[in-house]
Amino acid sequence: MTKGRIRNNVRKLRFLGSEMTQQELAEKIGVTRQTVIAVEQDKYSPSLDVAFRMARVFGVPLEEVFQYETTEPEARG
């Protein structure tokens, strides 16, 4: 099985609308600022619950916040 990588647009989404700070996002989703920093730097993948909370705060679908990338093409059935 090929290992994938989760990419995110958290930093971009924070600045698109209201220029939300890392601290403001952290408070809205119930995590620490350090967690937001780690997610933005691709050093930490949040739980599914936190990922959905982020998407809800930004008002976008989950796939707009996080993308799963693999090195081999997905099988289609």
MOSULNOR-V503311 format. One record per pair of residues at least 24 apart in sequence whose ideal C-beta (glycine too) atoms are under 6 Angstrom apart, sorted by the first residue. I is the first residue (numbers start at 1). J is the second residue. D is the distance in Angstrom with one decimal. If there is no record, write none. Layout:
# MOSULNOR-V503311
i=I j=J d=D
i=I j=J d=D
This chain:
# MOSULNOR-V503311
i=2 j=70 d=5.2
i=2 j=71 d=5.7
i=2 j=72 d=4.8
i=4 j=68 d=5.2
i=4 j=69 d=5.9
i=4 j=70 d=4.1
i=5 j=69 d=5.1
i=6 j=45 d=4.9
i=6 j=66 d=5.7
i=6 j=68 d=5.6
i=7 j=67 d=4.8
i=7 j=69 d=5.8
i=8 j=66 d=5.0
i=9 j=65 d=5.9
i=10 j=39 d=5.7
i=10 j=40 d=5.0
i=11 j=40 d=4.7
i=13 j=58 d=4.6
i=28 j=57 d=4.9
i=29 j=53 d=4.2
i=29 j=54 d=5.7
